[in-house]
Amino acid sequence: MNYLAVSIICILSTLPGCRSLYEGFKAVRTEECYRLPYPDQEECLRQADVGYDEYEKDREGARRRS
């Protein structure tokens, strides 16, 4: 699953567990980064290191633009 899936789940859900769900997907993505060859790991980890607050702010901005 990817960030789009997390966004859809959180939009459809009003549960306060969205942060936990996001953090779980982030952990899976981080693990996937470590399976990549070393040169690609750094960029993958940088992209995966988006905190929930920043993600939420980006999601809100996207919702306002649409």
N, C-alpha and C positions, 0 to 999 in steps of 0.2 A: 504494500500500500504506500501511497505517497502523501505529500502535504495536501494535495487537492482532496484526497479522500478524508483526511482529518478535518479539513475545512467544511466539507459537506456534512460530516457527522456532527460537528460542532454547531453548524448553522441549524440543522434539523433538531438538535437537542438543546434543551435549556438546562441540562444537568451541570452542576459545578465540576464534574469530573473531566471536562475538556482539557484542563491543564495536565492532568494525570495521563490522559490518553495521548496528548501531544508528546509528553516526555517519554512515554513508552515507544512511540514511533521514532522519536529522535534517537533513543538508545539502539533500536534496531538499525537505523540508518548508519549510526556510528560504527556498529559492528560490521556492516557491509563495507564501509570505507576501509577497514583494516584488511579486508580480503583482496583489495586492489593492489596492483604493483606500487612500490614505494613512491615513485614520482607523482602518481595520481592521488595517493592518500591525502596529502597535504591539502589540496584543493577541495576534495570531498569532505574532509573534516571541517574545513573552514565554512563550507556551505551548510553542513549539518549542525554547526554550533550556533544556530539562531535560537535565542531564548524565547520562551512563550510570550513574554510581554511584547517583544519586537514582532513576533509572528501575529499576535492579536492586533497590534497597531496596523500592520500591513493588510491584514484581512479586513479590518474596518475601513481602511482607505479604499480598498478594492470594492467593497460593498457600496460605498458612497458614490464611486465613479460610475457604477452600473445602474 
